[in-house]
């Protein structure tokens, strides 16, 4: 009853297509990266004080 047409919102077919493409890209990239976002790994990185080695590697201590 209160719906607006896309043209009334100022969205052209190109804009709608871009929104759909970027939405699909976001969903695919989220599905690919979500297994790497486990709670233990995120909390380890957020709470730890990393030690940067001279060669550039970063080491996280498990327990302090």
N, C-alpha and C positions, 0 to 999 in steps of 0.2 A: 504494500500500500504506500509506503514511503520510499520506495526504491527509486534511484536515479539511474539514468542511462549513462554508459561510459562517456559518451560525447558531451553530456551535460556536466560531467566532472572535469572535462578538459583532457581526457585521455584519448589519444589517437591509437589506431591499431598497432603502430610501431612501438609506442610506449607500453601497451599491454603485452606485446610480444617480449619486450625487454624485461618486464617484470616477471613474466613466466619463466624466461630463460635463467635469469639470476636466481629465482626461487628454486628451480630445479637444481642449479649448480650448488646452492647452499645446502639443500637436502642431501645431495650426493656427497659433498665434502664433509658434512657432519657425520654421515654414516661411515665414511672411511676413517675419520679421526676419532670417533667416539670410543673405540676399544682402547686407545692410548690414554684416555682420560680416566684412569682409575683413581679412587679416593686415596689410596695409599701413596701413589706416585705424586699426586697433586699436593697432598699435605706435606710430603717429604720436601718438595721443592719450596713450598710457601713458608714452612716453619724452620727449615734448616738454614744454617749459616754456611754457605758454600765456601770451599777453599779452592782458589784458582792457582793451578800449578804454573810454573814458568813457561811450559810449552803451550799454554792456553786451555788445557782441559780443566773442567770443573768437577770437583769431587764433593759429594754430599755425605755427611756423617749420618749414620743410622740413629744412634742414640747419643745424647750429650749428657 
